[in-house]
Amino acid sequence: MPDIVLVYFILIIGACLQCVIGFGLGLLCAPILYWLMPELVPGPMILNALLLTSILAIKHRGAIDLKQTGYSIFGGAVGVLIAAAVMLHVDPHQYRILLGCCLLIAVALSLTGWSPKLTFISNVLASLASGFIGTTTSAGGAPMGLLYQAQNKDKIKANLSIFFVFINLFGITALLLTGTADSNDLLLFIECLPAILIGWGLSYLLNNTINEQATRILIIIVATFSGLALIFFQR
């Protein structure tokens, strides 16, 4: 199977997952695509996520909690700035291992029935981690997904999507300003567009068959994959 066909297949699955549970495109795709087409990570994948989260934010705009979104955008922006500094001056290998371990601990707690309360502190911490991971790896959805796991589907999609619209936009801007991304990333993003749109279309076939409990299980599975990927899939 040609690499581009496999890349499209992975992007379609990731885009569909993002539309069903509110995140997952970067978490699922970034570690795999790095080995197939490393030039897709992080710039083009951030642009893919920016497009998809913009569509979802518009669709679910009625369920957006402006107060909580404001907290998360603040935390996420701090995470992006830290990530930009780390990518300029520090090898992020150790940071990714630490963050991956923290994600797996959070998943383990979730499996015991623990669910974090949506507060100012928890929101800022989760969004900061998401902003950092998303900018360095284009796979930053797990911390926010775990935070929102007990909410209804529309609230998860609405608030995670509007958060990632701002963070992805901020993240790609930071990468451009630091020279980590360039015009080639835009061309690669355009090449990925058909797969992203196909995945979005397929999600309409699954949305009505996935309830809140199934959504929570999917979030935990994807977060587990993300934690393992941060630890074991290194550049």
Rosetta blueprint (number, residue, H / E / L):
1 M L
2 P L
3 D H
4 I H
5 V H
6 L H
7 V H
8 Y H
9 F H
10 I H
11 L H
12 I H
13 I H
14 G H
15 A H
16 C H
17 L H
18 Q H
19 C H
20 V H
21 I H
22 G L
23 F L
24 G L
25 L H
26 G H
27 L H
28 L H
29 C H
30 A H
31 P H
32 I H
33 L H
34 Y H
35 W H
36 L H
37 M L
38 P H
39 E H
40 L H
41 V L
42 P L
43 G H
44 P H
45 M H
46 I H
47 L H
48 N H
49 A H
50 L H
51 L H
52 L H
53 T H
54 S H
55 I H
56 L H
57 A H
58 I H
59 K H
60 H L
61 R H
62 G H
63 A H
64 I L
65 D L
66 L H
67 K H
68 Q H
69 T H
70 G H
71 Y H
72 S H
73 I H
74 F H
75 G H
76 G H
77 A H
78 V H
79 G H
80 V H
81 L H
82 I H
83 A H
84 A H
85 A H
86 V H
87 M H
88 L H
89 H H
90 V L
91 D L
92 P L
93 H H
94 Q H
95 Y H
96 R H
97 I H
98 L H
99 L H
100 G H
101 C H
102 C H
103 L H
104 L H
105 I H
106 A H
107 V H
108 A H
109 L H
110 S H
111 L H
112 T L
113 G L
114 W L
115 S L
116 P L
117 K L
118 L L
119 T L
120 F H
121 I H
122 S H
123 N H
124 V H
125 L H
126 A H
127 S H
128 L H
129 A H
130 S H
131 G H
132 F H
133 I H
134 G H
135 T H
136 T H
137 T H
138 S L
139 A L
140 G L
141 G L
142 A H
143 P H
144 M H
145 G H
146 L H
147 L H
148 Y L
149 Q L
150 A L
151 Q L
152 N L
153 K H
154 D H
155 K H
156 I H
157 K H
158 A H
159 N H
160 L H
161 S H
162 I H
163 F H
164 F H
165 V H
166 F H
167 I H
168 N H
169 L H
170 F H
171 G H
172 I H
173 T H
174 A H
175 L H
176 L H
177 L H
178 T L
179 G L
180 T L
181 A L
182 D L
183 S H
184 N H
185 D H
186 L H
187 L H
188 L H
189 F H
190 I H
191 E H
192 C H
193 L H
194 P H
195 A H
196 I H
197 L H
198 I H
199 G H
200 W H
201 G H
202 L H
203 S H
204 Y H
205 L H
206 L H
207 N H
208 N H
209 T H
210 I L
211 N L
212 E H
213 Q H
214 A H
215 T H
216 R H
217 I H
218 L H
219 I H
220 I H
221 I H
222 V H
223 A H
224 T H
225 F H
226 S H
227 G H
228 L H
229 A H
230 L H
231 I H
232 F H
233 F L
234 Q L
235 R L
